[in-house]
Amino acid sequence: MGFWKSLFSVTDSVETAQKTRLRQVKTPTSQIFFSTDRNIDLYELEELCDSVGWARRPIRKVRKAIEHSFVVITIREQRGSFNRLIGFARATSDRAFNATIWDVVVHPEFQGRGLGKALMQEVVKELRRADISNISLFADAHVVDFYRQLGFNADPEGIKGMFWYPP
C-alpha cells in the first residue's frame, strides 16, 4: 500500500514541475522525459502500439480519444538529436469522482526497467491532484499482476462490470 499512500499526498514535487515536462531521467546513453504535452504524432503512437501487438485503430478516433482525455502522459527517449515516443497512457474522467485509465503502453525495448510503473505513478498523481480517488482500468490477463503490484484490485467490492457492444 506504500505506492497508494505516496500518491494521496498532493504536495508532491511533480506539482512544481513544468506542465509539459513532468520528469526527466538520465541513462548512460539517453535521456527519458515524461510529459503531459498532447501534441503527439499519431503515426508514431500507432507504431508504439504496433510494437506491443495492439490492433490498429482509426487515427481520427485516436485523435478524438486523446482530445477528450482528462490526462495524457507520454514518455520520450532523447538520444542525441534522435527523439522517439516509448510510452503512453491516458485517462478519462467525470472530473469529480471517477477516472478510468486507458491505453497504457511501453515499447518492448524499455519494458522491465520500471518505466511502466513510473508512467502509472504519473497518471495517478495527475488524477489525485484533481482530487479524483476512484480510479479504474481494464487489463488484459497477462498484465493483471503488473497492476496488482501497483495496488489495483480486481473487483475490490464484488461489483461486476457490465459491457454493451453493438450487435
Beta strands, then each sheet from edge to edge (+ up, - down):
strand 1: 21-26
strand 2: 31-35
strand 3: 71-79
strand 4: 82-93
strand 5: 98-106
strand 6: 134-137
sheet 1: 1+ 2- 3+ 4- 5+ 6+
end
